[in-house]
């Protein structure tokens, strides 16, 4: 029997050996299908999927659902407006002992925009493939217009943050290491040319929210011509700068006065019938009806309406929304885990640590389940509203909530408003108080709500489920004001600022004399209007001179910025990894970052 088994095993082995001609032949892959850029697309819907992936990428950059540090920096961490809490000092973007061309944050932001460019180039290439059939010429033009918009949008961001960068207009099918930098003005010019070429192919409005419309391109042209003019002024080309400012104003006029958009001045939308809102105060921060021991009443207004669920999109009746990323709770529950705004978690305070003797919990009365990833500086939370600037709808309690009733029974302020000097100075020493003040600050209606969605499904007051602005008309107005001032028209600039201040029912309206040459008034007004909305680094760096560093030194929360920011800059560095991997051509580092 043993002989039979041994011979049977030998026979099987010989059969297997005969079946395998060689190891190489056995291991050689024979794919049934091999995809290339030329055969991967067979219909227009697949091209649109590339565009949808770009929309998704932009949404994730804006809303940062995974709370990535580099995205917080892109949205303003480390600028004059935002810093980090004491419990997150390691995530600071204000210690210039750690900020240099090797810093991975710069590479993440730089490469993000080139990924957008790559996808836009792919969509443009695929749209013209012969096998891709379009239902109409208009549909194809709109697809191409969206792709070119995103490519221009990426270069606008790169130009404002990094200056001149390589212009890439085609998909790269083989490795390339010889990219060459354009100048900053050339980068702006490329984006301008792209956007001007597609204006007639973009719709004025769309049936559903989220897609690019003509106003989004016109707004970006407003900003691009303003940025170009600022750089031309720096370069000594005052005539070219003046022409650029004029074009910026012209495109802003098209948006502001064109009849499609308007500032919302009257109550509207899903909660317009609520004259006031009621926030329950929970004893000990514990959720139950029995623990509701008091309430905080707030008078609603139109600025608050702008940030309520169902009110953001133009299609919701909001005439100042030009472009918004789309967030949907049903999609979040079903399949899209990124469809959320983590704003209450990321941006709301941590009273339960910083003022635990008086305020605790993670419920509506303390702004939700905040962990203070990013905090507003004292400039943002208080200084812009000092003195005559305080009477302002944007500083009202329903918009920037400053009243918090104590919910700790042992506190002398139980069921009473806790004074801010008590909140800020509740520790035994100055260091403790500085740390506590970093955890405790007013709560914006843009990051918290009195009506959290999904509590019955297990949500915990970390997330909002409303759409979120990328472009709002108020920013177009602020850009036009800056262009007018730079063009010598301070009266016109003041008039534009007052469009926003009148809507906000401010008691003080600005005059031409308020329009200072360092643009502090405009930057302050942007902070009042666009808190948690604008990309502050883009604004500060495109303004040039030493505006960014001066304001960081002045307003940063922690002292590291003043101690370590010993040099001036108005551009971020080109990431060192980009310079080193581009081995066949020299990419020069921005001068202020040499030897850093």
Protein Blocks (a to p, Z undefined) as FASTA:
>chain_A
ZZmmmmmmmmmmmmmmmmmmbfklmmpccdfbdcdfklmpcbfklmmmmmmmmmmmmmmm
mnomnopaklmmmnogoiakbccdfklmmmpckbfklgcfklmklmmmmmmmmmmmmmmm
mmmmmmmpmklccfbfklmmmmmmmmmmmmmmmmmmmmmmnopadddfbdcfbdcfkbcc
ddfklmmmmmmmmmmmmmmmpcfbdfbehiacfklmmmmmmmmmmmmmmmmmmnopaklm
mmmmmmmmmmmmmmmmnomaccdfbdedjklmpmbdcddddehhiacfklpgbdcddddd
fklmmmgghilpmklopakbfbdcdddfklmmmmmmmlccfklmmmmccfklmmmmmggc
jdfknopaaehlaacdfklmmmmmgcjlmncfklpmklmccbdcdfbfklmkgoiacdfk
lmmmmcfbfklmmmmmmmgccddfklgcfbdghklnopahlaccddddfbdfklmmmmmm
mmmmmnopaklmmmmmmmmmmmnopabdcdfklmcfklmmmmmmmmmmmgokacfklmmm
mngpjllmmmmmmmomblklmmmmmcccfbdcddfklmmmmmmbccdddfklgoZZ
